[in-house]
Every structure is written in structure tokens, then in C-alpha cells.
Amino acid sequence: MSALYEQSGTIVRPAVTEDRYGNKRWDYGPAAERIPVDQVNIQPNGGSSEDNDDRQVTVTGWLLISAPGTVPDLRDTDRFEFDGLVCEVTGKVGRWPVPRAIRHIEAQLKEVD
């Protein structure tokens, strides 16, 4: 195993609740399922600055790559926690196929305030 994939984190799978109007809502609080994941590499992947009404916000992007042969069940509705940060998955999770299997996954992440 390469030293490249020695990071770990937690998938936060939201519980599904309904608001008072019957709309489906994702709950990332205590009711959410937490799934430990290891053998990943998480690296900075761009960022941007956004001006809000009263302050400038810096949005940091991250790229999560799983080790070859590992396929964490990460979904586009999940969040991912690592190194004290909480990030949301942006877009679809990439699954890189090889004949008869998935080699690894890649996902774009963005910090959540």
C-alpha cells in the first residue's frame, strides 16, 4: 500500500425527515449514519472567494480519491468529515471501472460552514 492513501474520515449519511409541508429534508445531525472510511487521499482542489452581504467567504475545494481496490459507499447526498472539517459532496461520485470491478472512487468536496 502506498503512503499516498493513509488518510481517513467519516461518511455522514443523512437521515431523511419531512418538514411540516411534507417535503423531504436531509438531516446531518445526530440521526445521521456515520461510516468510518480509511485508505483515502484528500487533497486541496481549487477554491473561490464569494462576497456575501457583510463578509467575504473563502470556499475551499477538496478531491477525495480512494486507494486502488477500495470502493467506499460515498453518495452525492453524503457529507464527509476529515481533519476537523465537514465537507459536502459536490456532483456525482466518480467510479473508475476496470474489467469486472470498480478500481477506485473520486469525489469533489466543498467545505460546509
N, C-alpha and C positions, 0 to 999 in steps of 0.2 A: 504494500500500500504506500502510495506517495504521501509525503508530508503535506502535500497540497490540500488534502481532504481531511484535516484534523479538527475542523470546527464543528460545533454542534449548536442546536437550537431547539425550539419548540413550535410545532404547528398548532395554531389556535383555530379549531374548527367551531364556527358559531352555532349556537342553539338557534332554532327557528321559533320565533314568537309572533304573535299578532298584535297590532295596535288596536285602539278602540274602534277603528273603522274597518277592521278585518284585513288590513294589509299585512303582508309578510314582512318581518323585520329580522335582521341578523343581530344576535346578542353575543358579543365577545366577552361578556363579564363572567362571573363565577359559574354560570350554567354551561359555558362553552367547554368542549372537549379539548384536552391538551395532550399532544402526541410528541414525545421526545424523538429527535432526529439527530443522528451523528453522521460522520463521513460526508460532510459538505464543505464547499469552499464558497465564501461570501466575500465579494469584493466591491469597492465603490464603482459605480457605473453612471457617471454623469450627475447632473443636478441642475437646479434652476433657482432663481430668485423671483418671488412674487410679491407685489405690493398690495397689502390689504389697506383698509381704511386708516388704521393708526400705526401700522408697523410693517416692516419688510420681513418676509418669511423666506428662509432658505430651505428648499426641498432637496433632500439627498436621495439619489437612486442607488440601488444595490443590485448585483447579479448573483443569484444563488445557483450553484452547479453541484449536482450530487456526484459522488465518486462512481467510476465505471462499475457497473453491476449492481448498483443500488438505485432503487426507484421509490423514494418516499411518496406517499399518497397525498401530495400537495395539490390543492384545488384553487381555482381562481377566486373563490369566495372566502378563502382562509386568510389568516394573518400569520406572520412568522416572527417569533421573538428570538433575539440573539444579542449578546453583549450589552444587555440592559436597554436595547432598542425594541420598539414594536413597529413592524412594517406590514403594509398590506401588499398582496399580490396584485400587480397591475397587468391586465391582459391574461391571455391563456398560458398555461404551463406547457412548455415545450417538452416533448418526449421523443428522444432520439433513438430511432429503431436500428437494429441490426437484424440479420435473418433470425426469425423465430423468437425475438426478445426485444426489450427496450434496454438500451445501453445505459442511459442516464437521463436526468431531467435538468432543465434550466428554467429559471423564473426571474422575471423582473420584479423588484420590490421597491417600495417607497415608504419612507418614514411616516408614521402617523403621529399627530400631536396628541 
